[in-house]
Amino acid sequence: MAASTNTLTHVKVNEISFNRRITLGVIELLVAVLIYFAFISTTAAGTLTKFVMTPGGITVGKMADWIIPSRITLWITLAICLIIGLFQLIKGFGKATNGMVGLVFLTLIFSFITWQASGKSLNLAGMLSSSVAVAVPITLGAFSGILCERAGVINIAIEGMMLMGAMVGSLVASVTGSIWLGLLFGILAAALLALLHAVLSIKYKINQIISGTVINIFSTGMTSFISQKFLQVYQNLNNPPMFTRIEIPGLAQIPFLGPILFNTNAFVYAMFILVFVLQFALFSTRWGLRHRSVGEHPAAADTLGINVIRTRYIAVLLSGVVAGLAGTFLTLGSVGRFDEGMTAGKGFIGLAAMIFGNYTPFGAMGAGMLFGFAGSLGSKLSLLGSAIPSEFMAMAPYLITMIVLAGFVGKGHVPAADGVPYTKE
Amino acid sequence: MKKNKIDVQEISSVLIQEINGEGPKAKKKKRNFWNVIQIPLLAILSGLIIGAFLIAVTSETVYAAFAVGFWNGIVEALQEIGSAYLALFYGAIGSPVQIITALQSGDPAAIRSAFNPFLESLVQSTPYIFAGLACALGFRAGLFNIGVEGQLFIGGVFATYVGYTITTLPSYLHMPLAFLAGALGGALWGVIPGILKATTGGNEVINCIMMNYIAYLLVDWLLTGPMTRPGSGGMPLSPIIQKTAEIPQFFKSPIRFHLGFFFALFFAFVVWWVLFKTTWGLNLRTVGANPRAAKYAGLNIARTTIIGMAMSGALAGMAGANEVLAVNHSLATSLSSGYGFTSIALALLGNSHPVGVVLSSLLFGSLQNGATKMMVVSDIPIDIVTILQALILIFVAAPAIIRSVYRLRQSSVDTNEIALTSWGGDK
């Protein structure tokens, strides 16, 4: 994940301790051993793995199928892990250590799907394309969390805000026939809930987790109530127009990458734009410095003349706006109607992606992509008739987050005043 | 060694008094009952008023009446609200007229059916009591157990497994065994975030949320895989438990009132006794009220955290076991209708006190039960109960809102703050 090189307080020096070097080296060698025993020894010689490199229904930017001999590919991946592991053990990679761990991890995933698809055909491009789609609400949810928590307000109400945004977006777009009005009102509805969260947690200083829980309960109740009372009775209230695929001229022609990244939904582009905007705003502007200082040491920020309360209100409201965007994606960008409880925990996975991404926009997007990949890999594998239940693949994001939180992969930086109400002295 | 222990106990009790702002004198002063109860009562009232407003603005007949004339609209709205809340009341408690005529006729069957709404409310309240106790115990220990939902499911899995695999035990052994298995399952699921918090400082809230989703997925997999009912055709259902594992129901179907309700009351008493009558409970409350002070008093915070989460999880597991063994008799993914999140509301409304939790559970159970009837009579979706719960929770959590609306003075007996550190948790 992107290193938080310019966080406000202590910048971690990229010194890798001896113990950590040895541990990582051993883990990387174990991956090589795993590849041998789990994958190579169970693959018959001469089987081929076929990767389809164009998502279904795409006409621009086609690429020929990629057919590789399974066993030889696996031997190559094993060699990569072995070399990296040995080098790590003997000499260490210094600054490149985390990158190398990532590389080994990617190699492991690649050999896993090569093994699973040996003797069969797997649409790799389709899988990656659906990973991106699955990643959108998760990543946007994580952005929502970053905005809020960087300013020191815990937000576990992302789930509820998304749900409300999804419902209102679908309803307004169906009634007015305007997709943009739907988007606008979906975002406004989520921002209204965010305002409630802000008032409860900043003004009334009630426990921020309780406040978030209240909003989640309220949102679940309210959306189901309206859905049952109106949306299910009058079908035309839940039949919104949808954002269609936008083909970016030129870039969409690129084989493999084009169809995945440049011939897709407007929300995906919004996500890619937002990651740059957020990274720049948070870490390269005065606004961002103030925003973060309120989350780290509000008393000090106050002494310097920063309005802590106002900064936090704005942070929570912006968080609601982004959560609303994530919600409207579900109805206007992905499904095309509102279903009760359709967020299905995506807000909470967003929270997990935020933690895994160490509260940085790029980190969160990387985590969102990884979780999205785990999700779409799970559903693809069950289609291939894999022995591994898709439920276990779906568990991966939650397990990874717990491991990260436990500090087994290195402790991240949590805003110091996260969750602490501010009282002016 | 023994002397040392007594010292710790004394220090803790002094600390608790200091923290709660009650000196030795304050003990003698009798608590003003109204002070304790006014915020919850007004919160419930305010929730019902806003709920009434919601009923009126989402009713088409009210709009139609407003089209005729303003007063027509007002009358129609009041009628609509009145009939809805009357249906809620009848559904939750029973119709007084029916109860009186049944009592006069002396026919046992008629009496039973007249009292069924009330008994059904008790059935609905039972899982709330267990789950609310789980959360309340956590709050008292300074732990935010938002993972009741997952612990409840795993408790259900354990109870179901013991319930259908063992075929040779007599009922008086099998049923308690299955119930305790449920408690064990919940405790196992709850203790993991506890251990993680105690050893690595990982915040229990996030870990609990993650564990909830892992539990959902695990149950999905179990019910379509290893624990599926033969011949269910891919439906996520477990086999039906043995008759010997069932918690007995007192009356013939359709009355579902069962022994589990009294289990719940018993465990409410146990929690009260442990929290307020044992040294261990005092230590737990000291750690919850002020971990730093507890540390200086020489209490083992890590151990309290781990045992606290395990006990909280065990209570949550009992909620799941109770639903499986007494009501559903098999496990399905619909085991919980959001008990985990409601339990937070229950614990807060009951001020994390077992008696308060039992009372608020009875209220929420009755609301839930009454809303079913209301849905039939007035065509109001049952989700209005969820909205009411959220509203009540807002007002209970932020008493300042209630005080400013009803112009109350700041009371000396306030709801106790929940000690909670930031996400990092290790400060």
Chai-1 contact restraints between the chains, C-beta under 6 A:
chainA,res_idxA,chainB,res_idxB,connection_type,confidence,min_distance_angstrom,max_distance_angstrom,comment,restraint_id
A,L200,B,A398,contact,1.0,0.0,6.0,A-B,restraint_1
A,Y204,B,A398,contact,1.0,0.0,6.0,A-B,restraint_2
A,Y204,B,A400,contact,1.0,0.0,6.0,A-B,restraint_3
A,I206,B,A397,contact,1.0,0.0,6.0,A-B,restraint_4
A,I206,B,A398,contact,1.0,0.0,6.0,A-B,restraint_5
A,N207,B,I418,contact,1.0,0.0,6.0,A-B,restraint_6
A,N207,B,L420,contact,1.0,0.0,6.0,A-B,restraint_7
A,I209,B,F144,contact,1.0,0.0,6.0,A-B,restraint_8
A,I209,B,V205,contact,1.0,0.0,6.0,A-B,restraint_9
A,I210,B,A397,contact,1.0,0.0,6.0,A-B,restraint_10
A,T213,B,I344,contact,1.0,0.0,6.0,A-B,restraint_11
A,V214,B,A390,contact,1.0,0.0,6.0,A-B,restraint_12
A,V214,B,L393,contact,1.0,0.0,6.0,A-B,restraint_13
A,V214,B,I394,contact,1.0,0.0,6.0,A-B,restraint_14
A,I217,B,F341,contact,1.0,0.0,6.0,A-B,restraint_15
A,I217,B,A390,contact,1.0,0.0,6.0,A-B,restraint_16
A,F218,B,A390,contact,1.0,0.0,6.0,A-B,restraint_17
A,T220,B,T386,contact,1.0,0.0,6.0,A-B,restraint_18
A,G221,B,D383,contact,1.0,0.0,6.0,A-B,restraint_19
A,G221,B,T386,contact,1.0,0.0,6.0,A-B,restraint_20
A,G221,B,I387,contact,1.0,0.0,6.0,A-B,restraint_21
A,G221,B,A390,contact,1.0,0.0,6.0,A-B,restraint_22
A,M222,B,I387,contact,1.0,0.0,6.0,A-B,restraint_23
A,S224,B,D383,contact,1.0,0.0,6.0,A-B,restraint_24
A,F225,B,P381,contact,1.0,0.0,6.0,A-B,restraint_25
A,F225,B,D383,contact,1.0,0.0,6.0,A-B,restraint_26
A,F225,B,I384,contact,1.0,0.0,6.0,A-B,restraint_27
A,Q228,B,P381,contact,1.0,0.0,6.0,A-B,restraint_28
A,K229,B,T58,contact,1.0,0.0,6.0,A-B,restraint_29
A,K229,B,P381,contact,1.0,0.0,6.0,A-B,restraint_30
A,G345,B,Y213,contact,1.0,0.0,6.0,A-B,restraint_31
A,F348,B,I209,contact,1.0,0.0,6.0,A-B,restraint_32
A,P389,B,W221,contact,1.0,0.0,6.0,A-B,restraint_33
A,E391,B,L217,contact,1.0,0.0,6.0,A-B,restraint_34
A,E391,B,D220,contact,1.0,0.0,6.0,A-B,restraint_35
A,E391,B,W221,contact,1.0,0.0,6.0,A-B,restraint_36
A,A394,B,L217,contact,1.0,0.0,6.0,A-B,restraint_37
A,M395,B,I214,contact,1.0,0.0,6.0,A-B,restraint_38
A,M395,B,L217,contact,1.0,0.0,6.0,A-B,restraint_39
A,Y398,B,M210,contact,1.0,0.0,6.0,A-B,restraint_40
A,Y398,B,Y213,contact,1.0,0.0,6.0,A-B,restraint_41
A,Y398,B,I214,contact,1.0,0.0,6.0,A-B,restraint_42
A,T401,B,M210,contact,1.0,0.0,6.0,A-B,restraint_43
A,M402,B,N207,contact,1.0,0.0,6.0,A-B,restraint_44
A,M402,B,M210,contact,1.0,0.0,6.0,A-B,restraint_45
A,L405,B,G202,contact,1.0,0.0,6.0,A-B,restraint_46
A,A406,B,L196,contact,1.0,0.0,6.0,A-B,restraint_47
A,A406,B,T200,contact,1.0,0.0,6.0,A-B,restraint_48
A,A406,B,G202,contact,1.0,0.0,6.0,A-B,restraint_49
A,G407,B,T200,contact,1.0,0.0,6.0,A-B,restraint_50
A,V414,B,W423,contact,1.0,0.0,6.0,A-B,restraint_51
A,V414,B,G424,contact,1.0,0.0,6.0,A-B,restraint_52
A,D418,B,S422,contact,1.0,0.0,6.0,A-B,restraint_53
A,D418,B,W423,contact,1.0,0.0,6.0,A-B,restraint_54
A,G419,B,S422,contact,1.0,0.0,6.0,A-B,restraint_55
